[in-house]
Amino acid sequence: MEHLDVFAVVVEQASLNKASQVLNLSQPALSRKIMKLEEQLGVQLFSRKGKRLDLTRAGEIAYEYALEQRQGERRFLQTLYEYKTAGRHMSLTIGASLTTLQTTLPELVTMYLAEYPSTDMKALTGKTHEIVMMVKEKKVDIGLVASSIDQPGLACEPLFDDHLCLVLPQGHPYLEREELSIADLNGLSMILFSKGTWYRVLTDELFHRFFIFPDVKMEIDSFEAIMRLVVTCQAATLLPRSYLHDHSSDHDELCVRELPELMNTPRTTSLIFVKETHQNEAVAHFIRKAKAHFAGLSQ
């Protein structure tokens, strides 16, 4: 029914002559198109009385359908326009370190997609040094790491500062103490993040600086798993304050203690990208929204 739209114009103009002018077709060509449509449908669309064209009942039904098709096409074009302007044509690949994947990335992705819901987003994960290489090699558009990165060719946009806290299960003997220091971690049964991760590097540096030798029971890559096993094993752990704040209601059986030495050792969660990446529209939007979000939280 390729000529249905031509038929609708003829109905609206009530004249083959006027319709041919609107469609920029010769009248004989227009007549052939109408006849072709009638052949396809197997019905007569017009009753012809001299130069006058009157719609048959079949013609009325066909015209109603033609109008529906026209409205459908308009809706389609409007939807396609919204699809384009909403950012569907944009794509963004984010590299997230294991820690930011569990803490910061879900929040940022949710916030970004609320404004640009049709952006094609992908995420790759790895340890911090792996994310840095992905950004350098342009395997990802932007990296999210729990560290400040200072390397040639890379831009580093700090988002917020954080620090580690001591997490203890309910009933732990240390909870009876009014004050705790990092020296109290010496010999303490602990569950830590796996070696090679940024948080483990941070904790190992702290332990080395203060001559702390904890009794490491387990090494795990998951914050959630660590928090559950702390209760099961009646052990302690060190976790970032930001994660604990966001999940405090999920773990009422845990207690958080601030240690002065940990509060004086902040870490910075940052976005990293190659310097020319700011020309990427999706990356620019992501950076802008992330900075505005955390700036608002700090006020």
C-alpha positions in Angstrom: 0.0 0.0 0.0 2.8 2.4 -1.0 0.3 4.8 -2.5 -1.9 5.2 0.6 -0.4 8.6 1.4 -1.1 9.8 -2.2 -4.7 8.7 -1.9 -5.1 10.7 1.3 -3.9 13.9 -0.4 -6.5 13.3 -3.2 -9.2 12.9 -0.6 -8.2 16.1 1.2 -7.9 18.1 -2.0 -11.1 16.6 -3.5 -9.6 17.0 -6.9 -7.1 15.1 -8.9 -5.9 18.3 -10.5 -5.3 20.1 -7.2 -3.7 16.9 -5.7 -1.4 16.6 -8.6 -0.1 20.1 -8.0 0.4 19.5 -4.3 2.2 16.2 -5.0 4.1 17.6 -8.0 2.9 14.8 -10.2 1.2 14.8 -13.5 -2.5 14.0 -13.4 -2.2 10.9 -15.5 0.6 9.6 -13.2 -1.5 10.4 -10.1 -4.5 8.5 -11.7 -2.3 5.5 -12.2 -1.2 5.5 -8.6 -4.9 5.5 -7.4 -5.8 2.8 -9.8 -2.8 0.7 -8.6 -3.9 1.1 -5.0 -7.5 0.1 -5.9 -6.1 -3.0 -7.6 -4.0 -3.9 -4.5 -7.0 -3.5 -2.2 -9.5 -5.1 -4.5 -12.0 -2.3 -3.9 -13.2 0.9 -5.6 -12.1 3.9 -3.5 -13.9 6.6 -5.4 -17.2 6.9 -7.3 -16.5 9.1 -10.2 -19.2 11.5 -11.5 -17.6 13.6 -14.2 -14.7 15.5 -12.5 -16.2 15.0 -9.1 -14.7 12.4 -6.8 -16.9 10.9 -4.0 -15.5 8.4 -1.5 -17.1 5.0 -1.4 -17.5 3.3 2.0 -14.3 1.4 1.3 -12.7 4.7 0.5 -13.8 6.1 3.8 -12.3 3.1 5.6 -9.0 3.5 3.6 -8.9 7.2 4.4 -9.3 6.6 8.2 -6.5 4.1 8.0 -4.3 6.5 6.1 -4.8 9.1 8.8 -3.8 6.6 11.5 -0.7 5.8 9.4 0.1 9.5 9.1 -0.3 10.0 12.9 1.8 6.9 13.5 4.6 8.3 11.3 4.5 11.5 13.2 4.8 9.7 16.5 7.6 7.7 15.1 9.5 10.8 14.0 9.0 12.5 17.4 10.2 9.4 19.2 13.2 9.2 16.9 14.0 12.8 17.6 13.7 12.3 21.4 15.9 9.2 21.0 18.6 11.4 19.4 18.4 14.3 21.7 18.3 12.2 24.8 21.8 10.9 24.1 21.1 7.6 22.4 23.7 8.4 19.9 26.3 8.7 22.7 28.3 5.9 24.1 30.4 5.7 27.2 32.8 3.0 28.5 33.9 3.4 32.1 36.7 1.5 33.8 36.2 1.1 37.5 38.5 -0.3 40.1 37.2 -3.1 42.2 36.5 -0.8 45.1 34.8 2.0 43.2 32.7 -0.6 41.4 31.1 -1.5 44.7 31.0 2.0 46.2 30.8 4.9 43.9 30.1 3.6 40.3 26.5 2.5 40.8 25.6 5.9 42.3 27.2 7.8 39.4 25.7 5.5 36.7 22.2 5.9 38.2 22.5 9.6 38.3 23.9 9.9 34.8 21.3 7.7 33.2 18.5 9.7 34.9 19.4 12.6 32.6 20.8 10.7 29.6 18.7 7.5 29.8 19.5 6.2 26.3 23.3 6.5 26.4 25.0 3.2 25.6 27.1 2.5 28.7 29.6 -0.3 29.3 31.9 -0.9 32.3 35.2 -2.8 32.6 36.7 -3.6 36.0 40.1 -4.3 37.3 42.7 -3.2 39.8 43.7 0.5 39.9 46.8 0.1 37.9 44.9 -1.9 35.3 42.3 0.9 35.0 45.1 3.4 34.5 46.4 1.3 31.6 42.9 0.9 30.1 42.5 4.7 30.1 46.0 5.3 28.6 45.4 2.7 25.9 41.9 4.2 25.3 40.2 0.9 26.0 37.8 2.9 28.2 36.7 6.5 27.9 37.1 7.3 31.5 38.4 5.6 34.7 37.0 5.7 38.2 39.6 4.9 40.9 40.0 5.3 44.6 43.3 7.2 44.3 44.9 10.3 42.9 46.8 9.6 39.7 49.6 11.8 38.4 50.9 10.4 35.1 51.9 12.1 31.9 49.0 12.4 29.4 46.3 11.8 32.0 44.0 14.2 33.6 42.8 13.5 37.1 39.6 15.0 38.4 39.2 14.5 42.2 35.6 13.8 43.4 35.7 13.4 47.1 38.0 12.4 50.0 37.4 9.5 52.2 39.2 7.5 55.0 39.2 4.0 56.5 37.3 3.0 59.6 37.6 0.1 61.9 34.6 -2.2 61.7 33.8 -4.6 64.5 31.0 -7.1 65.1 28.5 -6.7 68.0 30.0 -8.3 71.1 33.6 -7.7 70.2 35.7 -7.0 73.3 37.2 -3.9 71.7 33.7 -2.2 71.9 34.1 -2.0 75.7 37.1 0.4 75.2 36.4 4.1 75.2 39.4 4.8 73.0 41.2 2.8 70.3 44.3 3.5 68.3 45.9 1.8 65.4 48.3 0.1 67.8 45.3 -1.9 69.0 45.2 -3.6 65.5 48.5 -5.4 66.3 47.6 -9.2 66.5 43.9 -8.5 65.9 42.0 -11.1 63.9 41.1 -9.3 60.7 39.5 -9.8 57.2 41.2 -7.6 54.6 40.8 -6.8 51.0 42.8 -9.0 48.6 46.5 -8.1 47.9 47.1 -5.8 44.9 43.9 -3.8 45.4 44.2 -0.2 46.2 42.6 -0.5 49.7 45.0 -3.4 50.5 48.0 -1.3 49.4 46.7 1.5 51.7 46.2 -0.8 54.7 49.6 -2.4 54.2 51.3 1.0 54.1 49.5 1.9 57.3 50.5 -1.3 59.0 54.1 -0.9 57.8 54.3 2.7 59.0 52.9 1.9 62.5 54.6 -1.6 62.8 51.3 -3.4 62.9 51.0 -7.1 62.4 47.4 -8.2 62.3 46.2 -11.8 62.3 44.8 -11.9 58.7 42.1 -14.6 58.6 40.8 -14.0 55.1 41.5 -11.8 52.0 38.5 -11.0 49.9 37.6 -8.7 46.9 34.0 -7.9 48.0 33.0 -5.3 50.5 29.6 -7.0 51.1 31.3 -10.4 51.6 33.8 -8.9 54.1 31.0 -7.3 56.1 29.1 -10.5 56.4 32.1 -12.6 57.3 33.2 -10.1 59.9 30.0 -11.1 61.9 30.4 -14.8 61.1 34.1 -15.0 62.1 33.9 -12.4 64.9 36.8 -10.6 63.2 37.6 -6.9 62.5 38.1 -5.1 59.2 39.0 -1.7 57.7 36.5 -0.3 55.3 36.0 3.2 53.7 33.7 5.6 55.5 31.7 6.4 52.4 30.7 2.7 51.9 29.8 2.3 55.5 27.6 5.4 55.4 25.7 4.2 52.4 25.1 0.7 53.8 24.8 1.3 57.6 21.2 0.4 57.7 21.9 -3.0 56.1 24.3 -4.2 58.8 22.9 -3.3 62.2 25.1 -6.0 63.7 28.3 -4.1 62.9 29.9 -1.2 64.8 32.1 1.5 63.3 35.0 3.0 65.3 37.0 6.0 64.1 40.8 5.8 64.7 42.8 9.1 64.7 45.5 7.6 62.5 43.0 6.5 59.9 41.2 9.8 59.8 44.5 11.5 59.2 45.1 9.3 56.1 42.5 10.3 53.6 42.2 8.8 50.1 40.7 10.6 47.1 38.3 9.0 44.6 39.0 10.4 41.2 38.0 10.3 37.5 40.9 9.8 35.1 41.0 10.3 31.4 43.3 11.2 28.6 43.5 15.0 28.2 41.9 15.2 24.8 38.9 13.1 26.0 37.1 16.2 27.1 36.1 16.5 23.4 33.9 13.4 23.9 30.4 14.7 24.7 29.5 11.7 26.9 32.6 12.0 29.0 32.2 15.7 29.4 28.6 15.1 30.6 29.7 12.4 33.0 32.5 14.5 34.5 30.2 17.5 34.9 27.4 15.5 36.7 29.8 13.6 38.9 31.6 16.9 40.1 28.3 18.6 40.7 26.9 15.7 42.6 29.8 15.4 45.1 30.2 19.1 45.4 26.5 19.2 46.5 27.1 16.4 49.1 30.1 18.3 50.6 28.1 21.5 51.2 
